């Protein structure tokens, strides 16, 4: 019994020792691949590349900024910072100096988007970003604002952001129901809401047969032959709608999505 207990304790100790050894080896393996990022600010990109190659790192120039302190072509900032421990194969991102500002920011407000972009690139600048906004009474595709502004000083980057006008969408409404209302009041409501009165058709009720023509028994009792109906000599003028006419149906129908300026057609009686 004691031998079994001693054997179990020994096995447990061996397992613990094996786990500690594995963790220690893993830690050394991980930290053995870590290196400290060297300082790169002030170096040329080729010099920075040589400085990190031996450490198994890479250099990537991602930004360019104007700087009166850092000479043109030199690195002015880096990430990760110097002294940071990173793994081999890590990419160090740097920004390169363009030297002091030597370019004049043009005024492109009021120009079209295409003309403004050509004007900017012709001066060796780039378009950083472009946003659109709907503007009332302003043509679409027109530059409303820019950043930096024209002739700005102490410009950080050779890029200009533009705010361009976009075509405004017509205002949308949900068509109400006008059935059963008088045409005159509905017409005023349409005009106030920015709609137009379209075609108005008068629907006449079906005419009933006159006299004994509608009574078959009366016709059977009569011994005289039926006289054929004589068509009227002239046609009466079409009935015109009046403000008091009652609306029977409408197009667009109630509940449909419509836009300002839409013409609404009615059938009235």
Secondary structure, DSSP 4 states (H G I P E B T S, - for coil): -HHHHHHHHHHHHHHHHHHHHHHHHHHHHHHHTEEEPPP-TTSBHHHHHHHHHTTT-EEEEEEEE--SSSPTTBEEEEESPTT-EEETTPEEEEEEE--S---PPP--TTSBHHHHHHHHHHTT-EEEEEEEEE-TTS-SSBEEEEESPTT-SS--SSEEEEEEEEPPPPPEEE----TTSBHHHHHHHHHHHT-EEEEEEE-PPPPPPPGGGG-HHHHHH--SPPPPPPPPSSPPPPPPP-TTPBEEEEESPTT-EEETT-EEEEEE-
